[in-house]
Amino acid sequence: MAARSCDGHPAIARVAPFSGIEGRTLYRILRLRSEVFVVEQGCVYLDLDGRDCEPATLHAWADPDPTAPVVAAALRLLVEPDGSRKIGRVVTAAAVRGRGIAGGLVDAALALVPPRVPVHLDAQSRLEPWYGRWGFVRTGPDFDQDGILHTPMLRP
């Protein structure tokens, strides 16, 4: 699936459930998450929380260079028990930040959500305005998650 970010930059998005991701690609997605969240941001937590492999979870990623050690960017789209969706684990490799790639993945994820289904996310607080471009609004006070301030947000 091809996608274009809300700021007009092109991004190539691939979308699949956990079971539909080839092993090497899955490894590269998980490595990117570890490189950014654990090593770069210093958040020691259990990234593999069991939600990645839920049957309804979809993963989106951009992979312009399949020979690279990691994909360029990735995210996951969860189905919550109430039927709403939750975007999480949004991550971009340091070398390609600022090119609109993650925005293209957010566009791709939102295109998969049925009309009138709310979408939640917990944005790193510094990214609240960025998510606001898609109509996400703050739903509560900032909270600390693994030493980083996050903002709960909703796109009704």
PyMOL commands that set and color helices and strands:
alter all, ss='L'
color gray80, all
select helices_A, chain A and resi 18-20+23-40+94-96+101-111+125-132
alter helices_A, ss='H'
color red, helices_A
select strands_A, chain A and resi 2-4+10-12+14-17+58-62+73-79+85-92+119-124+137-138+143-145+148-155
alter strands_A, ss='S'
color yellow, strands_A
deselect
rebuild
show_as cartoon
